[in-house]
Amino acid sequence: MILRKVFNQFIVAAAVLWLLPTMGFSQTDEDGLATDITVSLLSVAPGYTIYTAHGHCALRLQCPSAGLDLSFTYGLDDTAENRLAFFTGGAMGEYSTAHTSEYLQDYIDEGRQVMEYELNLSLNQKRRLWELLDNELERGAFRPYNYLTTNCSSMCALAVTRALQDDAKLIYESTSPILNGTYRDFVHHISQHRQWVDFFWNSLLGAEGDKVGQTGEKYSPSLLVETWQHASIIDTLGSRRPLLLDENGRVLISGDDGQYTSWFTPTICFALVLLFVVLLTVAEQLGYLRKLAFTVDVLLLLSQTVIGIALCYTTLFSSLEGTSGNWYALVFNPLPLFLWALCHRWSGYRRVFLYYFFFLIVFIVLTPFVSQIDTAHSLVVATLAVRCLSNAKGLKAQKG
């Protein structure tokens, strides 16, 4: 952390130097300021973890005459402290910078594709953008990080918009309908090739995720590129030019474009688990594999409790954006374990399994009518329902 701060301060100082009148530059204006500045958007293909599955992006600023080639990005330091702060809703994002060769090295090592799109900004707008990003570096982490609306993509978009100031504005010929949809639609769209990641975020995104939010605030690297491909800059004189010099961009690093989708989706996985539990339950009712069935019950109860504690925390106590009003907290919570620990010696306790079974069935029936409840989660709930019904029948067997 300290070394990065020092490096950022060094970069700010170096960037200021090229703004000063210097006679050593081969490409300068009459005031001695460098004119060979280029600005481009770097769009990184999605990775395969929760933190990388939606891709990444940065603004690349180059000034060859000053020997500068820097990439500025917004995000969180990848530390255990920041990961925890993210789920509590207290994470503070900040701009950081690195030499472009160093910035790209991680993606070369991971084999992820990186595309570059040069921006069609005026010289003054490029200088203003560079100064703006330098100022952001000096300010550090003061802005709350929000993966839905305040992320690497939205902050790149904001920086470019601010650099235009009053002498120009962006006009969008067309935008993806996803940008005008709900937060849940947005997450589903950007996770379409990472269905386990989509399952994870849909587990956390509660009723608040069905809000639409403000137009154009939901960006991912791919959606930002798509939007900018149909964007134009109009100056005060009415002159119009495309925002991107080449809307197709160029491949900066060849590699995995992030479009691969595994066949082993959550729906398939939990359908197989449900099938296994149904067959196990049939065997149990016939007098076989009862120890295995008991072990499965223990694992299900423990898993349900651990997941429930996490969901209850994010739903009730965390300030993480979009997590309030989580329907899954009704099913996944510590209450079943608490009831078992308190009442499992009570002779009529098994009746609770029957009541809980009917509750789970009602929850499954709601699947088509509640946007958060999807097929994969319903299969998990169905698995719990099968075991609840089996335990409720165990009561009748004991009475008989």
N, C-alpha and C positions, 0 to 999 in steps of 0.2 A: 504493500500500500504506500509506504513512505517513498520507495524508489519511484513508483509511478507518479506520485505528486511532484517529485523533483524533476522527473522527465517532462511532465506537462509544463512546469514552469520554464524549463529550458526551451521547450518548443515555442511557448508564448514569446519569450525573449527573442528567439531566432526569427519568428514571424514578424515581430515588430521591426527588426532590422531591415528587412527587405522593403518595408513601407517607407523607410527614410530615404532621402535623396542620396544616391550613391552613383559615382561616376564609373564604377567597375562593371556595371551591368551592360551587356551588349544590347539588350532590348528594354529601353526605358523611354518614358515620355519626356517632355520638356522640363518637368520638375524633377527628373531623375528617378521616378518611380517605375518599378518593373511593369511591363505590359504583357509579358508572356505567361499569363495565368490561365489555367484551365480548371474547370470544376466538373466533376462527374459523380454519378451515383453508382456505388458498388452494391450489387444485389447478390447475396449468398444463398445458395440452394438449401432447402431444409435438411437438417440432420436427423438423427434417430433417437434423440433423448427428449425429455419433456422440455428442457431449456433451449434446445436447438431445432425442434421439430417445425417451427414456423419460419425458419430462415433468419437471416440477419442482413443489415444494410449499413452503409456508411457513406459519408461524403468525402470524395478524394479531391484534394486541392494541390495543384502542382505549380511551381514557378521554377523552371529549369535554370534561369539566369541567377537565381538565388540559391540553387541547389536544394530546393525544398520539394518533397513529395510526401504529403501527409494524408492520413485517413482519420477523419473525425467520426466518432460514433457515440451513441447514447445508450446507457444501460446500467447494469449492476456489476460490481466486481464479483467474480465467481468464488465466493467464500461461504463457509458454513453459516457464518453470522448473517450474511445477506440472504441466504436461502431461507433461513428461519424468519428473518424480518419480512421477506416477501409474503409468506403465508400468514403473518400477523397483520399485514397491511401497512407495516411501518417502514418499508424499504424506500430509500432515497436514491433516485437515479442521478446520474451525472454524465456530462460529456467527457470523453477521454480521447487521446490521440496517440498515434504511433506512426513510425515510418511505414509507408505502404507495404514495403517488402516484408516487414515484420508482421504487419497486420494480416497479410495474406498467407503467411507461413502455416498457421494453424489449419487453414482450409486446404492447403496443399497436402498437409500431413493426413487430413481426414478424407481427402479425395472428393471434396465437395466443389461443385461448379460455382464459379463467380463470373457474373456478367457486369459489364461496365457501360454506362449510358452517359455520354457527355451532355452537359446542360448548355443551352444556348443563351447564356446570360451576357449582359454587357460588361465591359471592363469595370465600371464603377460598381455594378452589382456584385461582381466577383470579389472585389476588394472589400465591399461592405460585408459580404458573407464571411470572409476570412476574419475580419475584425470582430464580427459578432461571435464566431466560434471561439476565438481567442478569449473574449470576455467571458464566455460561458465556462471555459476551462478554469479561469481565475476564480469564478464564483463557487466551483465545486458542487458538492451534493446538497442542493437546497430544495429540489423539486421531488415530490412523492412519485415513485415509480408505479405505473398502472399498466399491466400487460394488455388491457383492452384499448386504452386511449392514449397513454403516455409511454410509448416504447420507442425503439430505435427508428422505426419507420415514420411514425407520426412526428417525431422530433426532427428528423431530416426534412420532412415536408414543412414543418413550422419554420425551420431555419431559412429555407429558401424563400418562403413567403415573406418573412421579415426582411430579407435582403432586398426584396423588390421595393419595399417601403412605399412612398407615394408616387414614384415615377413610373410605375407599371403595375399591372395586376394579372393574375392567372385566370384564364377562361377554360372551362372544361367542356369539350364538345359532347362527351359521353362519359358516364361513370358506371362502374359495376353496380347492379342492383343491391349487391351485398352491403355496400357502403351505406345504403339507406334502410337496411333491414335491422333486425334486432342483434344484440350482442351474441346471442346464441347462434343465430344464422351465420354471423361473422366467424365464430369459433369453429362451427361445423365446416364452413367453406375452407378455411385455411388449414384445417386438420384432415382434409378429405383423403390424403395419402398416408396419414398417420392415425389409423383408427383407434389404436390403443391410447394415443394422446388425446384424441377426441373423447374417448370414454372417460379418461381421467378428468378433463376439464368439465365435461357435462355432469360429472359426479359432484363437482364443486359449485357450478354455476346454478344458482337458485332462481326463484321467480324474478329477481332483479335482472336476470339475464334476458328477460323478454322485453326489456325496454329498448327503444330505438336509439335514444341518445341524439346528439347533434349530428347534422349532416357532415360527412367527410372526416369525422374524427377517428374512425376505425380503420386503421391501416396495418397491413403486413407488407413485407418486402415485395411480394408478387403483386399485391393489389396496388401498391404505390407505383410500381413500374407500369402496370396496366393503366392507371389513372394518368400518369405523366405522358404516356404514349399518345393520349388524346387531349393534351393540354397545350394551350398557346399563351404567349405573353403579349399583352397589348399595352403599349406605352401611352403617354399622355397625348400624343399626336394622333393616336388611332392606328399606328403601325402595328402589324400583327406578325408574329413569328412563332414557330413551334418551340416548345420548351426543350425538347430533345433534338439534338442535331441529327441523330440517327435513331429512329424509334425502335429499330431491331437490336441496337447495341452491338457489342462485340464480346466474344468469349475471352475473358481475361485468364481464367484457369479452367481447363476442361476437366470434367469429372462427373460425379453423380448429380443429376439434375433434380433429384428429390421426388421424382414422379412415380417411383416404384411403390406398389401397394401389396403388402403381404396377404396371402390367402387366409392366414391364421388370424382372423379378426376376433374381436371380443364376442360377437354373436355366435360364431362357430365354436369358440372355446367354451363358452358357458352353455351352449346347447349340448356339447359333449359331456360336460360336467353334470347337467340335468339328467341326461340319458343314463349315465353311470349311477347316479343317486336313485333314479327310479328302479333300475335293475337290482341295485343293492337292497332297496326297500322291499321289493317283491321277495327277494331271497330271505330277508329278515323275517317277513311275515310267514314264510314257510318253515321257519326254524333254523335257517342257516346264516352264517356270517354275522352273528349278532355282535361279536366283539368289534368287528370292522365297522359295523353301523354305529356303534357307540363312539368309536374313535372319530368317525366322520362328524358325528354330532358335536363332539368336543371341539374339533377344528373349526366347524362352522360357527359355533358360539364364540370362540375366541376371535376369529376373523371378523365376525359381525361387530364384536365389541370394540376392537382396535379401530376399524373403519368408522364405527359410530362415534367414538370419541373425537376422531379427527374432524368428521363432518359437523358434529355439534359445536366444536370449537370455531370452525370457520363460519358456521351459520349464525351462532349466537354471540361470539366474543370478538372475532377477528374483524378488522376493518378492510379486509381484502375486497376489492371491488367486485360486485356481481354475485356474492355468495349468500346474501340474506334470502330468507324464504325458500330454503332448500327442502324439496319434497322428500328426498332420500333420508333426511334426518328422522322422518317418521318411522322408517323401517330399520335403519342402521343407527343404533344408539345403545348406550350401556344398560338400558332398562332390563332387557331379557336376562343378562348375566346377574344383575342386581336381584331380580326376582328369584332366579335359581338359587343364588347364595343364601337368600333370606328364607325361602319357602320350600326348598326342594324336599325337605323331610315331611312336609304336610301331605297327608294321604290324598287330598283332592287337588294337589298341585298340577297333575297332568291335564286337568280341565283347561288350564291356561293355554296349553298347546292348541286345543280346539278353538278357543277364542282367537288366538293369534293366527291360526290357519285362516279363519274367515276374514280377519283383517288384511292378511296378505293377498287373499283372492280379490278383495275389493280394490286393493292397490293396483293389482295387475289389470283389472277391468278398466281402470282409469287411464291406462296407457295411451289410447288414441285421443284422449281429451286433455292431457297435460303435456305441454311441449317438452318439459324436462325428462319425462319418463320415456325411455326408449326400449327397444327390443332386448338389447344386451342386458340392461339392468333388470328388466322384467324376468329374464331367464334366471338371474341370480335369485330374485325374490321367489320365483317358482320353486327353485331348489330348496329354499328354506321352508316353503309351504309343504312340500312333499314330506320333509322330515318332521314337521310339526304334526301333520296328519298321522304319520306313522306312530309317533309318540302318544298321540291322543287315542289311537286304537289300542295301544299297549295298555291303556287304562281299562278298556273293556275286556281285554284278554285276562288281566289280573282279576277282574271281578268275576269273570266266568269260571 
